[in-house]
C-alpha cells in the first residue's frame, strides 16, 4: 500500500518531539554506535569479550518481559472482521486513546527511523517497513532481525509500498501500554513496552498480524512456522514448514542435530519462527523466511539440547534478561552447568533462589542467522524453498500421539484449526494451561480466524500437489510425569517417517485420527525406551478425544457463520471414526 511515508515521518516527529532524529543506514558502524551508546547509558552490559566476542546483556523493566496479548489490539472498521480471536477497538477510538500517549513521548530522546526489509534481498515476495522508535535497543535488534537501510529503501522506491510503525517506550507503565494494529491501513502503533515481541515491529506485528491480512488479500500465507530442509541418504533435500506455539521447541527443531547423521539424515535451517508461503506458477507451495535473525528463548538451551544454537550465540549476540556470572558470561537455567558462585540474576541482584530463577523464563538471545552453523545454503533464495510437508505441533502431556498424518488437505486444516497447546512463559498469564491455538496463530492472526481457515482451504485448492500435513507431539508423559519420547535430536526419527510418507515409501496403518506409523515404521534402534513406550505414544484415548472434539466444536462455534462448513464436515467425520 503506497503512502507518503516522508510526510508520515514528519508527522511523527511533530507528535513525539524528539531531541534529535537518526536515520538508520544498517551499517556495521551504525550498529557499533548503537551498542556503545547503550553501554555508556547502562542499558547494555558488555560481556566477557574473550569468551563471548561483541556480545552484550540487556535488562528490561521487570513489568515488561513478555508479549502482552491482553493489551494487543486489531483495529478494523467492523468488529467482526477482527474476529473473536482478537481484541478489537475502532480505529478512530484507538488513535484518540494512543495519540496523547505519543504526544511529546520522545522529548529528550533520539528518534531512530529504521527502514527495514522483511525477506531476502531481491525476492519479489519481500516487503518493506519503516519503524520509528526511541529505543536504541530496538534499533540494534532490528539490525539483527531484518535487513536495515539500503535494501529496504530500494524496495520502497521501487514499489512505493511500505508498512509504517510508530513505537515509543513512553514511561513503560502497563497502564499506558498498547500494541495496536490497523491492518486495513497497514499501520502499527506500539507504546509503553520495550519487549521484543511488542517493540520489534517487524516481528510479530508486521510479519504475522499485518502480513496475514495482506496475505489473505493478495493470495499468499503468513504463518508462525519454522522452515527446515532435511537431507536424506539419497541426497534429496525435503523442505518442511512446522507450526509450534512460542517457547515450545521451534528453535531447537529448526537447528536440530540429527542422531541419524551417520545414515545421511541432516537438518538445514531456513527459518526458526515465521514463514511467508506462496504458490508458484507450477502450483508448488514455496516459503521464504522474512527474518534475518533469531530471537530465541534462552532457558533450556544447552550443548545437549541445541548445540547449534549455543555455537550461534557464542559471538555478536544481544542477550536479554539472562543471568550473568562474575566472569562476565551469560547463564540461564538449563544451560547445562550448575549455577556458579556470585551469579547475578536477571534483575541485576546477587542471585537468591528464594527470588525465583536466575534468568527470566522468557529471557532471550538475538543473533544474526548468518552465523548459524546449520543455516541452509538456500535460506535466502529469492523464490523460496519448495514445501513438501506441513507439521503442526504443540506441547501436550497427554492425548495427542507422537505423530499422525492427515487424510487430506482439508482434514489437515481441521487438525491445525483444532490444535491445543499448554501455555508457556512467552506470553503473560498462567503457564501450563491448555488453550486453543489453531496453527499456532491465535495470538498473531490479524483478522477473523473463521476467514483465516477459509483462506487455508482456498490455498489448498489452488495447489497442484498440496503438501502432506502431519500432527506431532514430543511432550507425552507417562503417569509418573516422565517423558515417553526422548525428543531433541531423536525427533529426526519421526521426520524420517514423515519423509518416507512424502516420498511414498513410509509404512502406515489407518486410524480414526489419520495414518499412523506401522508398528515397526519408526526407527528406534539404539534408543532406550520404556517397555510399552511406543504403545503409549500411539494410543488413542477415545474418551479424551470425545472431550477434545467437544472443545473444538465449542471453539469453532465462536466464529459463527464465518467458520467454514467444510471443516464442520471434517469434524463430524472425525467424531464418527472415533465412535463418539
C-alpha positions, 0 to 999 in steps of 0.5 A: 500500500503506497503512502507518503511515508516522508510526510508520515515521518514528519508527522511523527516527529511533530507528535513525539518531539524528539531531541534529535532524529537518526536515520538508520543506514544498517551499517556495521558502524551504525550498529557499533554506535548503537551498542556503545551508546547503550553501554555508556547509558547502562542499558547494555552490559558488555560481556566477557569479550574473550569468551563471548566476542561483541556480545552484550546483556540487556535488562528490561523493566521487570513489568515488561518481559513478555508479549502482552496479548491482553493489551494487543489490539486489531483495529478494523472498521467492523468488529467482526472482521477482527474476529473473536480471536482478537481484541478489537477497538475502532480505529478512530477510538484507538488513535484518540486513546494512543495519540496523547500517549505519543504526544511529546513521548520522545522529548529528550530522546533520539528518534531512530527511523529504521527502514527495514526489509522483511525477506531476502534481498531481491525476492519479489515476495519481500516487503518493506517497513519503516519503524520509528522508535526511541529505543536504541535497543530496538534499533540494534535488534532490528539490525539483527532481525531484518535487513536495515537501510539500503535494501529496504529503501530500494524496495520502497522506491521501487514499489512505493509500498511500505508498512509504517510503525510508530513505537515509543517506550513512553514511561513503560507503565502497563497502564499506558501500554498498547500494541495496536494494529490497523491492518486495513491501513497497514499501520502499527502503533506500539507504546509503553513496552520495550519487549521484543515481541511488542517493540520489534515491529517487524516481528510479530506485528508486521510479519504475522498480524499485518502480513496475514491480512495482506496475505489473505488479500493478495493470495499468499500465507503468513504463518508462525512456522519454522522452515527446515530442509532435511537431507536424506541418504539419497541426497534429496533435500525435503523442505518442511514448514512446522507450526509450534506455539512460542517457547515450545521447541521451534528453535531447537527443531529448526537447528536440530542435530540429527542422531541419524547423521551417520545414515545421511539424515541432516537438518538445514535451517531456513527459518526458526519462527515465521514463514511467508508461503506462496504458490508458484506458477507450477502450483508448488507451495514455496516459503521464504523466511522474512527474518534475518535473525533469531530471537530465541528463548534462552532457558533450556538451551544447552550443548545437549539440547541445541548445540547449534544454537549455543555455537550461534550465540557464542559471538555478536549476540544481544542477550536479554534478561539472562543471568550473568556470572562474575566472569562476565558470561551469560547463564540461564537455567538449563544451560547445562552447568550448575549455577556458579558462585556470585551469579547475578540474576536477571534483575541485576541482584546477587542471585537468591533462589528464594527470588525465583530463577536466575534468568527470566523464563522468557529471557532471550538471545538475538543473533544474526542467522548468518552465523548459524552453523546449520543455516541452509545454503538456500535460506535466502533464495529469492523464490523460496524453498519448495514445501513438501510437508506441513507439521503442526505441533504443540506441547501436550502431556497427554492425548495427542500421539507422537505423530499422525498424518492427515487424510487430506488437505482439508482434514489437515486444516481441521487438525491445525484449526483444532490444535491445543497447546499448554501455555508457556512463559512467552506470553503473560498469564498462567503457564501450563494451561491448555488453550486453543491455538489453531496453527499456532496463530491465535495470538498473531492472526490479524483478522477473523480466524473463521476467514483465516481457515477459509483462506487455508482451504482456498490455498489448498485448492489452488495447489497442484500437489498440496503438501502432506500435513502431519500432527506431532507431539514430543511432550507425552508423559507417562503417569509418573510425569516422565517423558515417553519420547526422548525428543531433541535430536531423536525427533529426526526419527519421526521426520524420517517417517514423515519423509518416507510418507512424502516420498511414498515409501513410509509404512502406515496403518489407518486410524480414526485420527489419520495414518499412523506409523506401522508398528515397526515404521519408526526407527528406534534402534539404539534408543532406550525406551520404556517397555510399552513406550511406543504403545503409549505414544500411539494410543488413542484415548477415545474418551479424551478425544470425545472431550477434545472434539467437544472443545473444538466444536465449542471453539469453532462455534465462536466464529459463527457463520464465518467458520467454514462448513467444510471443516464442520464436515471434517469434524463430524467425520472425525467424531464418527471414526472415533465412535463418539 
